Amino acid sequence: MKLHLEKIDRELKRLGWSKYKLGEMMRVRHQWVYQILNPNYKGTTLKTVTKIATALDCDPKDLII
């Protein structure tokens, strides 16, 4: 599963959040957020997408390609 990184970046900018803040809202370590938002990361799961979508208050389907 591949994340729509541009959509996530747009949502972070819209909210005025950093990746660090996203980690806080997801209740995970910010290092992990930087790892999963790396374009070369291949371990994305549905659980991860759901956590990101919940934090950003958007539909998980919008975050995958």
URNORJO-V585348 format. One record per backbone hydrogen bond with DSSP energy under -1.0 kcal/mol. CO is the residue of the C=O (numbers start at 0). NH is the residue of the N-H. E is the energy in kcal/mol with one decimal. If there is no record, write none. Layout:
co->{CO:CO}
nh->{NH:NH}
e->{E:E}
//
This chain:
co->{1:2:3:4:5:6:7:8:9:10:11:11:17:18:19:20:21:22:28:29:30:31:32:34:37:44:45:46:47:48:49:50:51:52:58:59:62}
nh->{64:4:7:8:9:10:11:12:13:14:15:16:21:22:23:24:25:27:32:33:34:35:36:37:40:48:49:50:51:52:53:54:55:57:61:62:3}
e->{-2.6:-1.5:-1.9:-2.6:-2.4:-2.3:-2.4:-2.4:-2.6:-2.1:-1.0:-2.8:-2.0:-2.1:-1.9:-2.6:-2.1:-2.5:-1.3:-2.1:-1.8:-2.7:-1.8:-1.3:-2.1:-2.2:-2.5:-2.1:-2.3:-2.7:-2.5:-2.1:-2.4:-2.2:-1.7:-1.6:-3.1}
//
